[in-house]
Amino acid sequence: MAQTKFDKQLEESADSLVRGIGRVLTGRDLDGVKRTDATFCRAGTRVLPKVEGKVRRRSYKPGRRRLSFRIALGAGVCEISYLATQDLDATVQNTQVLWDNREQVLATLESSSIGGACVLAVGTAAYMALTRERRELMREWVVPLHEAIHRPLGLAEQTDPRRSTGPGE
């Protein structure tokens, strides 16, 4: 008996779903492309050959760290959804109260966003001041050295120069 177009689409969708769940649970990149030598337990140190384009920093993280982030994010979304739908009448009533008092809500958001922006500005200024020497070192020495020796060492050009490839790592 021939497989219908709907059956094929259903089978492809189920296969994609299972592959996606497998990639999430193994901590691999969700698009299925392996970009670094990272494993589930060990962080990556180099970009694999024949990888083109920019490699994101999260590709260097071990799979267990990616998995823990994904589980925490999913659990947070589930918890928020559960709490919002637990007492639907109270949620609707609270939303209606906020909608009726828009001016007070906007005033509160305005003052809190100003405070948040101030904290962000001070934190950014402190981070920039504390990491200035490291940025200068990277710009003047590490990046030019990496650009000069990545070919003789057989490293991909996209390999992050901040990553150590020493034998003790």
DSSP file (Angstrom, degrees, kcal/mol; ACC not computed):
  #  RESIDUE AA STRUCTURE BP1 BP2  ACC     N-H-->O    O-->H-N    N-H-->O    O-->H-N    TCO  KAPPA ALPHA  PHI   PSI    X-CA   Y-CA   Z-CA
    1    1 A M              0   0    0      0, 0.0     2,-0.1     0, 0.0     0, 0.0   0.000 360.0 360.0 360.0 132.9    0.0    0.0    0.0
    2    2 A A        -     0   0    0      1,-0.1     2,-0.4     0, 0.0     0, 0.0  -0.375 360.0-116.4 -75.5 148.4    1.4    3.4   -1.0
    3    3 A Q        -     0   0    0     -2,-0.1    -1,-0.1     1,-0.1     2,-0.0  -0.706  30.6-131.3 -85.8 131.3    2.2    6.0    1.5
    4    4 A T     >  -     0   0    0     -2,-0.4     4,-2.1     1,-0.1     5,-0.2  -0.292  21.9-108.8 -78.3 166.8    0.1    9.1    1.1
    5    5 A K  H  > S+     0   0    0      1,-0.2     4,-2.3     2,-0.2     5,-0.2   0.885 120.8  52.9 -62.3 -39.3    1.5   12.7    1.1
    6    6 A F  H  > S+     0   0    0      1,-0.2     4,-2.6     2,-0.2    -1,-0.2   0.906 107.4  51.1 -62.9 -42.5    0.0   13.3    4.6
    7    7 A D  H  > S+     0   0    0      2,-0.2     4,-2.6     1,-0.2    -2,-0.2   0.901 110.1  49.5 -62.5 -41.2    1.7   10.2    6.0
    8    8 A K  H  X S+     0   0    0     -4,-2.1     4,-2.6     2,-0.2    -2,-0.2   0.917 112.1  47.5 -63.9 -43.5    5.1   11.2    4.6
    9    9 A Q  H  X S+     0   0    0     -4,-2.3     4,-2.5     2,-0.2    -2,-0.2   0.911 112.8  49.4 -64.0 -41.2    4.7   14.7    6.1
   10   10 A L  H  X S+     0   0    0     -4,-2.6     4,-2.4     2,-0.2    -2,-0.2   0.908 112.1  48.1 -63.7 -42.3    3.6   13.2    9.4
   11   11 A E  H  X S+     0   0    0     -4,-2.6     4,-2.3     2,-0.2    -2,-0.2   0.906 112.7  48.1 -65.7 -42.3    6.6   10.8    9.4
   12   12 A E  H  X S+     0   0    0     -4,-2.6     4,-2.5     2,-0.2    -2,-0.2   0.899 112.2  49.7 -65.0 -40.5    9.0   13.6    8.5
   13   13 A S  H  X S+     0   0    0     -4,-2.5     4,-2.3     2,-0.2    -2,-0.2   0.917 111.7  47.8 -64.6 -43.4    7.6   15.9   11.3
   14   14 A A  H  X S+     0   0    0     -4,-2.4     4,-2.4     2,-0.2    -2,-0.2   0.902 112.2  50.1 -64.2 -40.4    7.8   13.1   13.9
   15   15 A D  H  X S+     0   0    0     -4,-2.3     4,-2.5     2,-0.2    -2,-0.2   0.917 111.2  48.4 -63.6 -43.6   11.4   12.4   12.8
   16   16 A S  H  X S+     0   0    0     -4,-2.5     4,-2.5     2,-0.2    -2,-0.2   0.895 111.6  50.4 -63.1 -39.9   12.4   16.0   13.1
   17   17 A L  H  X S+     0   0    0     -4,-2.3     4,-2.5     2,-0.2    -2,-0.2   0.923 111.8  46.7 -64.7 -44.9   10.8   16.2   16.5
   18   18 A V  H  X S+     0   0    0     -4,-2.4     4,-2.5     2,-0.2    -2,-0.2   0.917 113.4  48.7 -65.0 -42.8   12.6   13.2   17.7
   19   19 A R  H  X S+     0   0    0     -4,-2.5     4,-2.4     2,-0.2    -2,-0.2   0.912 111.9  50.1 -62.6 -41.9   15.9   14.5   16.3
   20   20 A G  H  X S+     0   0    0     -4,-2.5     4,-2.3     2,-0.2    -2,-0.2   0.918 111.2  47.6 -62.9 -44.2   15.3   17.9   18.0
   21   21 A I  H  X S+     0   0    0     -4,-2.5     4,-2.6     1,-0.2    -1,-0.2   0.906 111.7  51.6 -63.2 -41.0   14.6   16.3   21.3
   22   22 A G  H  X S+     0   0    0     -4,-2.5     4,-1.7     1,-0.2     6,-0.2   0.904 109.8  49.0 -62.4 -41.2   17.7   14.2   21.0
   23   23 A R  H  X>S+     0   0    0     -4,-2.4     5,-1.6     2,-0.2     4,-0.7   0.883 111.8  49.2 -66.5 -37.8   19.8   17.2   20.2
   24   24 A V  H ><5S+     0   0    0     -4,-2.3     3,-0.7     1,-0.2    -2,-0.2   0.944 113.3  46.0 -64.7 -46.7   18.4   19.1   23.2
   25   25 A L  H 3<5S+     0   0    0     -4,-2.6    -2,-0.2     1,-0.2    -1,-0.2   0.745 114.2  47.3 -72.0 -24.1   19.0   16.2   25.6
   26   26 A T  H 3<5S-     0   0    0     -4,-1.7    -1,-0.2    -5,-0.2    -2,-0.2   0.532 108.8-122.5 -93.1  -5.7   22.6   15.5   24.3
   27   27 A G  T <<5 +     0   0    0     -4,-0.7    -3,-0.2    -3,-0.7    39,-0.2   0.705  61.6 144.2  76.1  19.2   23.5   19.2   24.5
   28   28 A R      < -     0   0    0     -5,-1.6    -1,-0.2    -6,-0.2     2,-0.1  -0.376  63.8 -76.2 -85.1 168.1   24.5   19.4   20.8
   29   29 A D    >   -     0   0    0      4,-0.2     3,-1.5     1,-0.1    -1,-0.1  -0.412  42.8-129.8 -60.4 139.0   23.9   22.4   18.5
   30   30 A L  T 3  S+     0   0    0      1,-0.3    -1,-0.1     2,-0.1    -7,-0.1   0.716 104.5  58.3 -71.7 -19.8   20.2   22.4   17.6
   31   31 A D  T 3  S-     0   0    0      2,-0.2    -1,-0.3    -8,-0.1     3,-0.1   0.527 110.1-120.5 -86.2  -3.4   20.9   22.7   13.9
   32   32 A G  S <  S+     0   0    0     -3,-1.5     2,-0.6     1,-0.2    -2,-0.1   0.428  70.0 130.3  84.9  -1.2   22.9   19.5   13.9
   33   33 A V        -     0   0    0     -5,-0.0     2,-0.7     2,-0.0    -1,-0.2  -0.778  51.4-144.2 -91.4 123.7   26.1   21.0   12.6
   34   34 A K        +     0   0    0     -2,-0.6     3,-0.1     1,-0.2    -6,-0.0  -0.780  28.5 165.9 -87.7 118.0   29.2   20.1   14.7
   35   35 A R        +     0   0    0     -2,-0.7    13,-2.7    24,-0.1     2,-0.2   0.733  56.8  28.9-106.0 -28.8   31.4   23.2   14.8
   36   36 A T  B    S-A   47   0A   0     11,-0.3    11,-0.2    23,-0.2    24,-0.1  -0.714  81.6-105.5-126.9 176.5   34.0   22.5   17.6
   37   37 A D  S    S+     0   0    0      9,-1.5    10,-0.1    -2,-0.2     2,-0.1   0.158  71.2 135.7 -89.8  20.0   35.6   19.6   19.3
   38   38 A A        -     0   0    0     21,-0.3     5,-0.2     8,-0.2     2,-0.2  -0.391  33.8-168.8 -68.0 143.5   33.4   20.0   22.4
   39   39 A T        -     0   0    0      3,-2.3    24,-2.2    -2,-0.1    25,-0.2  -0.524  41.8 -86.2-117.3-170.5   31.9   16.9   23.9
   40   40 A F  S    S+     0   0    0     22,-0.2    24,-2.4    23,-0.2    25,-0.3   0.885 127.1  24.0 -67.4 -36.8   29.2   16.4   26.5
   41   41 A C  S    S+     0   0    0     22,-0.2     2,-0.4    21,-0.1    -1,-0.2   0.635 117.8  61.6-103.4 -17.2   31.7   16.6   29.4
   42   42 A R  S    S-     0   0    0     19,-0.1    -3,-2.3    -5,-0.1    21,-0.3  -0.921  76.8-123.1-121.8 137.7   34.6   18.6   27.9
   43   43 A A        -     0   0    0     -2,-0.4    18,-0.2    -5,-0.2     2,-0.1  -0.398  36.3-104.5 -71.7 151.1   34.7   22.1   26.5
   44   44 A G        -     0   0    0     16,-3.0    -1,-0.1     1,-0.1     3,-0.1  -0.447  29.7-176.3 -76.7 150.0   35.8   22.7   23.0
   45   45 A T        +     0   0    0      1,-0.3     2,-0.3    -2,-0.1    -1,-0.1   0.556  64.7  22.2-119.1 -17.5   39.2   24.1   22.2
   46   46 A R  S    S-     0   0    0    113,-0.1    -9,-1.5    14,-0.0     2,-0.3  -0.974  75.1-104.9-149.9 161.4   39.2   24.4   18.5
   47   47 A V  B     -A   36   0A   0     -2,-0.3   109,-0.6   -11,-0.2   -11,-0.3  -0.685  43.7-114.0 -85.0 140.2   37.0   24.7   15.4
   48   48 A L    >   -     0   0    0    -13,-2.7     3,-1.1    -2,-0.3    -1,-0.1  -0.386  39.5 -91.9 -71.9 152.1   36.7   21.6   13.3
   49   49 A P  T 3  S+     0   0    0      0, 0.0    -1,-0.1     0, 0.0     3,-0.1  -0.249 108.4  27.1 -61.7 153.8   38.1   21.7    9.8
   50   50 A K  T 3  S+     0   0    0      1,-0.2     2,-0.5    -3,-0.1    -2,-0.1   0.615  83.5 135.8  68.4  16.7   35.8   22.7    6.9
   51   51 A V    <   -     0   0    0     -3,-1.1     2,-0.3   -16,-0.1    -1,-0.2  -0.840  38.5-160.2 -93.0 127.3   33.6   24.8    9.2
   52   52 A E        +     0   0    0     -2,-0.5     2,-0.0    -3,-0.1     0, 0.0  -0.762  43.8  17.6-109.2 154.4   32.8   28.1    7.5
   53   53 A G  S    S-     0   0    0     -2,-0.3     2,-0.2     2,-0.1   105,-0.1  -0.176 101.9 -29.7  84.2-178.2   31.6   31.4    9.0
   54   54 A K        -     0   0    0      1,-0.0     2,-0.6    -2,-0.0    -2,-0.1  -0.512  54.2-143.6 -77.2 138.8   31.7   32.6   12.6
   55   55 A V        -     0   0    0    103,-0.3    -2,-0.1    -2,-0.2     5,-0.0  -0.911  19.7-129.7-104.1 123.3   31.5   30.1   15.4
   56   56 A R    >   -     0   0    0     -2,-0.6     3,-1.4     1,-0.1     4,-0.4  -0.307  16.8-117.9 -72.5 155.0   29.5   31.2   18.4
   57   57 A R  G >> S+     0   0    0      1,-0.3     3,-1.5     2,-0.2     4,-0.5   0.803 110.8  65.5 -63.9 -30.2   31.0   31.0   21.9
   58   58 A R  G >4 S+     0   0    0      1,-0.3     3,-0.7     2,-0.2    -1,-0.3   0.741  89.2  67.6 -67.6 -19.8   28.2   28.6   23.0
   59   59 A S  G <4 S+     0   0    0     -3,-1.4   -21,-0.3     1,-0.2    -1,-0.3   0.732  97.0  54.8 -69.5 -20.7   29.6   26.0   20.6
   60   60 A Y  G <4 S+     0   0    0     -3,-1.5   -16,-3.0    -4,-0.4    -1,-0.2   0.659  88.3  98.5 -83.4 -17.0   32.7   25.8   22.7
   61   61 A K  S << S-     0   0    0     -3,-0.7   -19,-0.1    -4,-0.5   -23,-0.1  -0.387  85.1-102.7 -72.2 147.9   30.7   25.0   25.9
   62   62 A P    >>  -     0   0    0      0, 0.0     4,-1.6     0, 0.0     3,-0.9  -0.349  30.9-113.6 -67.0 154.0   30.4   21.4   27.0
   63   63 A G  H 3> S+     0   0    0    -24,-2.2     4,-2.8   -21,-0.3   -23,-0.2   0.816 113.4  61.2 -59.2 -33.2   27.1   19.7   26.2
   64   64 A R  H 3> S+     0   0    0    -24,-2.4     4,-2.2   -25,-0.2    -1,-0.3   0.858 104.4  48.8 -65.5 -33.4   26.1   19.3   29.9
   65   65 A R  H <> S+     0   0    0     -3,-0.9     4,-1.9   -25,-0.3    -1,-0.2   0.892 112.5  47.4 -72.2 -38.7   26.2   23.1   30.3
   66   66 A R  H  X S+     0   0    0     -4,-1.6     4,-2.4     2,-0.2    -2,-0.2   0.910 112.7  50.6 -65.1 -40.9   24.1   23.7   27.3
   67   67 A L  H  X S+     0   0    0     -4,-2.8     4,-2.7     1,-0.2     5,-0.2   0.919 108.9  50.1 -63.0 -44.6   21.7   21.0   28.5
   68   68 A S  H  X S+     0   0    0     -4,-2.2     4,-2.3     1,-0.2    -1,-0.2   0.893 111.2  49.5 -64.0 -38.2   21.4   22.5   32.0
   69   69 A F  H  X S+     0   0    0     -4,-1.9     4,-2.6     2,-0.2    -1,-0.2   0.933 112.1  47.9 -63.8 -44.5   20.6   25.9   30.4
   70   70 A R  H  X S+     0   0    0     -4,-2.4     4,-2.5     1,-0.2    -2,-0.2   0.895 112.7  48.2 -65.0 -39.7   18.0   24.4   28.2
   71   71 A I  H  X S+     0   0    0     -4,-2.7     4,-2.7     2,-0.2    -1,-0.2   0.919 112.5  48.6 -66.7 -42.1   16.3   22.5   31.0
   72   72 A A  H  X S+     0   0    0     -4,-2.3     4,-2.2    -5,-0.2    -2,-0.2   0.915 113.0  47.9 -64.1 -42.1   16.3   25.6   33.3
   73   73 A L  H  X S+     0   0    0     -4,-2.6     4,-2.2     2,-0.2    -2,-0.2   0.932 113.9  46.3 -64.1 -45.7   14.8   27.7   30.5
   74   74 A G  H  X S+     0   0    0     -4,-2.5     4,-2.4     1,-0.2    -2,-0.2   0.895 112.2  50.7 -63.7 -40.3   12.1   25.2   29.7
   75   75 A A  H  X S+     0   0    0     -4,-2.7     4,-2.6     2,-0.2    -1,-0.2   0.889 109.3  51.7 -65.4 -38.3   11.3   24.7   33.4
   76   76 A G  H  X S+     0   0    0     -4,-2.2     4,-2.4     2,-0.2    -2,-0.2   0.915 110.7  47.3 -64.1 -42.7   11.0   28.5   33.8
   77   77 A V  H  X S+     0   0    0     -4,-2.2     4,-2.4     1,-0.2    -2,-0.2   0.921 113.5  48.4 -64.5 -43.2    8.6   28.7   30.9
   78   78 A C  H  X S+     0   0    0     -4,-2.4     4,-2.7     2,-0.2    -2,-0.2   0.908 111.7  49.8 -63.3 -41.6    6.5   25.8   32.2
   79   79 A E  H  X S+     0   0    0     -4,-2.6     4,-2.8     2,-0.2     5,-0.2   0.918 111.5  47.6 -64.6 -43.9    6.4   27.3   35.7
   80   80 A I  H  X S+     0   0    0     -4,-2.4     4,-2.3     2,-0.2    -1,-0.2   0.927 113.7  48.1 -63.1 -43.9    5.2   30.7   34.5
   81   81 A S  H  X S+     0   0    0     -4,-2.4     4,-1.7    -5,-0.2    -2,-0.2   0.913 112.8  48.7 -62.5 -42.4    2.6   29.0   32.3
   82   82 A Y  H  X S+     0   0    0     -4,-2.7     4,-1.1     1,-0.2    -2,-0.2   0.937 113.1  46.0 -63.3 -47.1    1.4   26.8   35.1
   83   83 A L  H  X S+     0   0    0     -4,-2.8     4,-0.7     1,-0.2    -1,-0.2   0.862 111.5  52.3 -66.3 -34.6    1.2   29.7   37.6
   84   84 A A  H  < S+     0   0    0     -4,-2.3    -1,-0.2    -5,-0.2    -2,-0.2   0.833 118.2  36.7 -70.0 -30.9   -0.6   31.9   35.1
   85   85 A T  H >< S+     0   0    0     -4,-1.7     3,-0.6    -5,-0.2    -1,-0.2   0.472  94.1  87.2-100.7  -2.1   -3.2   29.3   34.4
   86   86 A Q  H 3< S+     0   0    0     -4,-1.1     2,-0.5     1,-0.3    -2,-0.1   0.955 109.7  14.7 -62.4 -51.2   -3.6   27.9   37.9
   87   87 A D  T 3X S+     0   0    0     -4,-0.7     4,-2.1     1,-0.1    -1,-0.3  -0.785  76.2 177.8-123.8  85.8   -6.2   30.4   39.0
   88   88 A L  H <> S+     0   0    0     -3,-0.6     4,-2.5    -2,-0.5     5,-0.2   0.828  77.6  55.6 -62.9 -35.0   -7.3   31.8   35.7
   89   89 A D  H  > S+     0   0    0      1,-0.2     4,-2.4     2,-0.2    -1,-0.2   0.913 109.5  46.5 -65.0 -41.8  -10.0   34.1   37.2
   90   90 A A  H  > S+     0   0    0     -3,-0.3     4,-2.8     2,-0.2    -2,-0.2   0.886 111.9  51.4 -67.5 -38.3   -7.4   35.8   39.5
   91   91 A T  H  X S+     0   0    0     -4,-2.1     4,-2.3     2,-0.2    -2,-0.2   0.925 112.3  45.8 -63.3 -44.6   -5.0   36.2   36.6
   92   92 A V  H  X S+     0   0    0     -4,-2.5     4,-2.3     2,-0.2    -2,-0.2   0.906 113.4  50.0 -64.6 -41.5   -7.6   37.8   34.5
   93   93 A Q  H  X S+     0   0    0     -4,-2.4     4,-2.3     2,-0.2    -2,-0.2   0.921 111.4  47.9 -64.1 -44.7   -8.7   40.0   37.4
   94   94 A N  H  X S+     0   0    0     -4,-2.8     4,-2.2     1,-0.2    -1,-0.2   0.895 112.0  49.9 -64.1 -39.0   -5.1   41.1   38.1
   95   95 A T  H  X S+     0   0    0     -4,-2.3     4,-2.2    -5,-0.2    -1,-0.2   0.896 110.5  50.4 -65.0 -39.1   -4.5   41.9   34.4
   96   96 A Q  H  X S+     0   0    0     -4,-2.3     4,-2.4     2,-0.2    -2,-0.2   0.891 109.0  51.4 -66.3 -39.3   -7.8   43.9   34.4
   97   97 A V  H  X S+     0   0    0     -4,-2.3     4,-1.7     2,-0.2    -2,-0.2   0.921 111.3  47.8 -63.0 -44.0   -6.6   45.9   37.4
   98   98 A L  H  < S+     0   0    0     -4,-2.2     7,-0.3     1,-0.2    -2,-0.2   0.899 112.1  49.8 -63.5 -39.3   -3.3   46.7   35.8
   99   99 A W  H >< S+     0   0    0     -4,-2.2     3,-0.8     1,-0.2    -2,-0.2   0.879 110.1  50.4 -67.3 -37.0   -5.1   47.7   32.6
  100  100 A D  H 3< S+     0   0    0     -4,-2.4     3,-0.2     1,-0.3    -1,-0.2   0.807 113.6  45.7 -71.0 -28.9   -7.5   50.0   34.5
  101  101 A N  T 3X S+     0   0    0     -4,-1.7     4,-2.1     1,-0.2    -1,-0.3  -0.362  70.4 143.9-108.5  50.9   -4.6   51.7   36.3
  102  102 A R  H <>  +     0   0    0     -3,-0.8     4,-2.9     1,-0.2     5,-0.2   0.867  67.1  55.8 -59.9 -39.6   -2.3   52.2   33.3
  103  103 A E  H  > S+     0   0    0     -3,-0.2     4,-2.2     1,-0.2    -1,-0.2   0.917 110.0  44.7 -63.4 -43.5   -1.0   55.6   34.5
  104  104 A Q  H  > S+     0   0    0      2,-0.2     4,-2.4     1,-0.2    -1,-0.2   0.907 114.1  50.0 -66.5 -41.0    0.3   54.2   37.8
  105  105 A V  H  X S+     0   0    0     -4,-2.1     4,-2.7    -7,-0.3    -2,-0.2   0.930 111.9  47.6 -63.1 -45.1    1.7   51.1   36.1
  106  106 A L  H  X S+     0   0    0     -4,-2.9     4,-2.3     1,-0.2    -1,-0.2   0.878 111.1  51.3 -64.8 -37.7    3.6   53.3   33.5
  107  107 A A  H  X S+     0   0    0     -4,-2.2     4,-2.2    -5,-0.2    -1,-0.2   0.910 111.8  47.1 -65.2 -41.4    4.9   55.6   36.2
  108  108 A T  H  X S+     0   0    0     -4,-2.4     4,-2.4     1,-0.2     5,-0.2   0.929 113.5  47.6 -64.5 -45.2    6.2   52.6   38.2
  109  109 A L  H  X S+     0   0    0     -4,-2.7     4,-2.3     1,-0.2    -2,-0.2   0.871 110.3  54.2 -63.2 -36.3    7.8   51.1   35.1
  110  110 A E  H  X S+     0   0    0     -4,-2.3     4,-1.8    -5,-0.2    -2,-0.2   0.945 111.8  41.8 -64.3 -48.4    9.3   54.5   34.2
  111  111 A S  H  X S+     0   0    0     -4,-2.2     4,-1.9     1,-0.2    -2,-0.2   0.888 116.4  48.7 -68.8 -37.4   11.0   54.9   37.5
  112  112 A S  H  X S+     0   0    0     -4,-2.4     4,-2.4    -5,-0.2    -1,-0.2   0.864 110.0  51.7 -71.2 -33.0   12.2   51.3   37.8
  113  113 A S  H  X S+     0   0    0     -4,-2.3     4,-2.3    -5,-0.2    -1,-0.2   0.853 107.9  52.4 -71.1 -32.4   13.5   51.4   34.2
  114  114 A I  H  X S+     0   0    0     -4,-1.8     4,-2.1     2,-0.2    -2,-0.2   0.923 111.3  47.1 -65.2 -43.4   15.5   54.5   35.0
  115  115 A G  H  X S+     0   0    0     -4,-1.9     4,-2.3     2,-0.2    -2,-0.2   0.906 112.3  49.9 -63.2 -42.1   17.0   52.8   38.1
  116  116 A G  H  X S+     0   0    0     -4,-2.4     4,-2.4     1,-0.2    -2,-0.2   0.886 109.5  51.0 -63.9 -39.6   17.8   49.7   36.0
  117  117 A A  H  X S+     0   0    0     -4,-2.3     4,-2.4     2,-0.2    -1,-0.2   0.889 109.7  50.6 -65.8 -38.3   19.5   51.8   33.3
  118  118 A C  H  X S+     0   0    0     -4,-2.1     4,-2.5     2,-0.2     5,-0.2   0.924 111.2  47.6 -64.6 -43.9   21.6   53.5   36.0
  119  119 A V  H  X S+     0   0    0     -4,-2.3     4,-2.5     1,-0.2    -2,-0.2   0.910 112.9  49.5 -63.0 -41.8   22.7   50.1   37.4
  120  120 A L  H  X S+     0   0    0     -4,-2.4     4,-2.4     2,-0.2    -2,-0.2   0.900 111.1  49.1 -63.8 -41.6   23.5   48.9   33.9
  121  121 A A  H  X S+     0   0    0     -4,-2.4     4,-2.4     2,-0.2    -2,-0.2   0.923 113.3  45.7 -65.2 -44.8   25.5   52.0   33.1
  122  122 A V  H  X S+     0   0    0     -4,-2.5     4,-2.3     2,-0.2    -2,-0.2   0.911 114.0  49.4 -65.6 -41.8   27.5   51.8   36.4
  123  123 A G  H  X S+     0   0    0     -4,-2.5     4,-2.4    -5,-0.2    -2,-0.2   0.899 111.6  48.6 -63.9 -41.0   28.1   48.0   35.9
  124  124 A T  H  X S+     0   0    0     -4,-2.4     4,-2.7     2,-0.2     5,-0.2   0.917 111.0  50.2 -64.7 -43.2   29.2   48.5   32.3
  125  125 A A  H  X S+     0   0    0     -4,-2.4     4,-2.1     2,-0.2    -2,-0.2   0.910 112.4  47.3 -62.2 -41.9   31.6   51.3   33.3
  126  126 A A  H  X S+     0   0    0     -4,-2.3     4,-2.4     2,-0.2    -2,-0.2   0.913 112.7  49.0 -66.1 -42.3   33.1   49.1   36.1
  127  127 A Y  H  X S+     0   0    0     -4,-2.4     4,-1.8     1,-0.2    -2,-0.2   0.919 111.5  49.4 -62.6 -43.8   33.5   46.1   33.7
  128  128 A M  H  < S+     0   0    0     -4,-2.7     4,-0.4     1,-0.2    -1,-0.2   0.894 112.9  47.2 -63.6 -39.6   35.1   48.3   31.1
  129  129 A A  H >< S+     0   0    0     -4,-2.1     3,-0.6    -5,-0.2     4,-0.3   0.899 114.2  46.5 -69.3 -39.4   37.6   49.7   33.6
  130  130 A L  H 3< S+     0   0    0     -4,-2.4     4,-0.2     1,-0.2    -1,-0.2   0.760 118.1  40.9 -75.8 -24.2   38.4   46.3   35.1
  131  131 A T  T 3X S+     0   0    0     -4,-1.8     4,-2.3    -5,-0.2    -1,-0.2   0.271  82.0 103.5-107.8  11.8   38.9   44.6   31.7
  132  132 A R  H <> S+     0   0    0     -3,-0.6     4,-2.4    -4,-0.4     5,-0.2   0.924  81.8  49.0 -60.5 -46.3   40.8   47.3   29.9
  133  133 A E  H  > S+     0   0    0     -4,-0.3     4,-2.4     1,-0.2    -1,-0.2   0.892 110.9  50.3 -63.2 -39.5   44.2   45.7   30.2
  134  134 A R  H  > S+     0   0    0      2,-0.2     4,-2.5    -4,-0.2    -1,-0.2   0.914 110.5  49.2 -65.1 -42.5   42.9   42.3   29.0
  135  135 A R  H  X S+     0   0    0     -4,-2.3     4,-2.6     2,-0.2    -2,-0.2   0.900 111.5  49.5 -63.6 -40.5   41.3   43.9   25.9
  136  136 A E  H  X S+     0   0    0     -4,-2.4     4,-2.8     2,-0.2     5,-0.3   0.914 110.6  50.2 -64.6 -41.9   44.5   45.8   25.1
  137  137 A L  H  X>S+     0   0    0     -4,-2.4     4,-2.5     2,-0.2     5,-1.7   0.928 112.5  47.1 -60.8 -45.4   46.5   42.6   25.4
  138  138 A M  I  <>S+     0   0    0     -4,-2.5     5,-2.6     3,-0.2    -2,-0.2   0.931 115.8  44.7 -61.2 -46.5   44.1   40.7   23.1
  139  139 A R  I  <5S+     0   0    0     -4,-2.6    -2,-0.2     1,-0.2    -1,-0.2   0.893 122.3  35.0 -67.3 -41.4   44.1   43.5   20.6
  140  140 A E  I  <5S+     0   0    0     -4,-2.8    -2,-0.2    -5,-0.2    -1,-0.2   0.801 135.8   5.4 -87.6 -30.3   47.8   44.1   20.5
  141  141 A W  I  X5S+     0   0    0     -4,-2.5     4,-2.1    -5,-0.3     5,-0.2   0.781 120.7  48.0-121.6 -54.1   49.3   40.6   21.0
  142  142 A V  I  ><S+     0   0    0     -5,-1.7     4,-2.7     2,-0.2     5,-0.2   0.938 112.5  44.2 -68.8 -49.9   47.0   37.6   21.1
  143  143 A V  H  ><S+     0   0    0     -5,-2.6     4,-2.6     2,-0.2     5,-0.2   0.939 115.9  46.6 -64.4 -47.5   44.8   38.3   18.0
  144  144 A P  H  > S+     0   0    0      0, 0.0     4,-1.7     0, 0.0    -1,-0.2   0.907 114.3  48.9 -60.9 -38.2   47.7   39.2   15.7
  145  145 A L  H  X S+     0   0    0     -4,-2.1     4,-2.0     2,-0.2    -2,-0.2   0.913 111.0  50.1 -65.3 -41.6   49.7   36.2   17.0
  146  146 A H  H  X S+     0   0    0     -4,-2.7     4,-1.6     1,-0.2    -1,-0.2   0.916 110.0  50.4 -61.5 -43.6   46.7   34.0   16.4
  147  147 A E  H  < S+     0   0    0     -4,-2.6     4,-0.3     1,-0.2    -1,-0.2   0.832 112.4  48.6 -64.0 -31.3   46.3   35.3   12.9
  148  148 A A  H  < S+     0   0    0     -4,-1.7    -1,-0.2    -5,-0.2    -2,-0.2   0.840 121.9  29.4 -78.3 -33.3   50.0   34.7   12.2
  149  149 A I  H  X S+     0   0    0     -4,-2.0     4,-1.7     1,-0.1     6,-0.2   0.430  88.7  93.1-112.7   2.7   50.2   31.1   13.4
  150  150 A H  H  X>S+     0   0    0     -4,-1.6     5,-2.4     1,-0.2     4,-0.5   0.885  90.6  47.7 -66.4 -34.8   46.8   29.5   12.9
  151  151 A R  H >45S+     0   0    0     -4,-0.3     3,-1.2     3,-0.2    -1,-0.2   0.957 111.1  47.8 -70.5 -50.1   47.8   28.1    9.5
  152  152 A P  H 345S+     0   0    0      0, 0.0    -1,-0.2     0, 0.0    -2,-0.2   0.845 114.1  48.9 -60.4 -30.2   51.1   26.6   10.4
  153  153 A L  H 3<5S-     0   0    0     -4,-1.7    -2,-0.2     2,-0.1    -3,-0.1   0.593 113.4-119.8 -83.7  -9.3   49.5   25.0   13.5
  154  154 A G  T <<5 +     0   0    0     -3,-1.2     2,-0.3    -4,-0.5    -3,-0.2   0.737  62.6 145.3  79.2  22.5   46.6   23.6   11.4
  155  155 A L      < -     0   0    0     -5,-2.4    -1,-0.3    -6,-0.2     2,-0.1  -0.673  55.1-107.0 -91.2 148.0   43.9   25.5   13.3
  156  156 A A    >   -     0   0    0   -109,-0.6     3,-1.5    -2,-0.3  -109,-0.2  -0.432  26.5-121.4 -68.2 148.9   40.8   26.8   11.6
  157  157 A E  T 3  S+     0   0    0      1,-0.3    -1,-0.1    -2,-0.1    -7,-0.1   0.798 110.7  59.1 -63.6 -28.6   40.8   30.6   11.2
  158  158 A Q  T 3  S+     0   0    0   -107,-0.2  -103,-0.3  -105,-0.1    -1,-0.3   0.542  74.6 124.1 -79.5  -6.5   37.6   30.8   13.2
  159  159 A T  S <  S-     0   0    0     -3,-1.5  -113,-0.1  -112,-0.1    -4,-0.0  -0.314  73.0-111.6 -57.6 132.3   39.1   29.2   16.3
  160  160 A D    >   -     0   0    0      1,-0.2     3,-1.7     2,-0.1    -1,-0.1  -0.523  18.1-148.2 -69.3 120.6   38.7   31.5   19.3
  161  161 A P  T 3  S+     0   0    0      0, 0.0    -1,-0.2     0, 0.0    -2,-0.1   0.673  94.5  66.4 -66.3 -14.2   42.1   32.8   20.3
  162  162 A R  T 3  S+     0   0    0      2,-0.1     2,-0.3   -19,-0.0    -2,-0.1   0.653  83.9  92.2 -78.3 -14.5   41.0   33.0   23.9
  163  163 A R  S <  S-     0   0    0     -3,-1.7     2,-0.3  -118,-0.1  -118,-0.1  -0.624  75.5-132.0 -84.8 136.7   40.7   29.2   24.0
  164  164 A S        -     0   0    0     -2,-0.3    -2,-0.1     1,-0.1    -4,-0.0  -0.678  20.5-177.0 -85.5 138.9   43.7   27.2   25.2
  165  165 A T        +     0   0    0     -2,-0.3    -1,-0.1     3,-0.0  -120,-0.1   0.057  38.0 135.4-118.9  23.1   44.8   24.3   23.2
  166  166 A G    >   -     0   0    0      1,-0.1     3,-1.4     2,-0.0    -2,-0.0  -0.211  68.7-110.3 -70.3 163.0   47.5   23.2   25.5
  167  167 A P  T 3  S+     0   0    0      0, 0.0    -1,-0.1     0, 0.0    -3,-0.0   0.727 113.8  61.1 -68.7 -20.9   48.0   19.5   26.5
  168  168 A G  T 3         0   0    0      1,-0.2    -2,-0.0     0, 0.0    -3,-0.0   0.543 360.0 360.0 -82.1  -5.3   46.9   20.1   30.1
  169  169 A E    <         0   0    0     -3,-1.4    -1,-0.2  -124,-0.0    -5,-0.0   0.437 360.0 360.0 -93.4 360.0   43.4   21.3   29.0
